[in-house]
Amino acid sequence: MSIIPFAYTTVKSSISLSNYIESSNAHRASGNYKAAFDKLNTAIKLDSKNPYLYIERAEVRDKLGHESGVIEDCNKAIELDPKSPLAYDYRAIFRRKLGDKQGALQDLNIAVKLAPISSTSHSNRGVARSDLGDTEGALQDYNKAIQLNAKNAAAYDNRALVRYELGDNQGAIKDWQ
């Protein structure tokens, strides 16, 4: 007899969670980040073990200018799923924005190790390496990102900048075409 109420509660919670996520996405699309933030808070109350909800909330916090909360949410996502390259990618992006270039590179090294076939992680690590003056390492990462995904426009653009910086004007022009 108690199985039915439990099952109903689980289904009802799942539907509610989905509704809050959809509502948050709609608010984000319209630029109402405060409402999106509130919906994600409620979603997290319903499913506090879902690392992706914390990543979503980190993005919204970034839009709201809640810098410390951004890293806090990324840390929570990593705590819940330490093998999620996405969580490390996002934390690296936010660390970079906050000026922690070395921390960003450390996160991206982990992301690349966890997902060696991620074009995005390689491209992001190229940016972090470039920020730290490692143009050769950045070039290697952009080459790998393009090898993994020939449609990664950001990798081509960033590789062009590095090639130009290294004096390879023809290679830069080729990437920009």
Helices and strands as residue ranges (DSSP letters): H 3-29, H 33-46, H 51-64, H 67-80, H 85-97, H 101-114, H 119-131, H 135-148, H 153-165, H 169-176
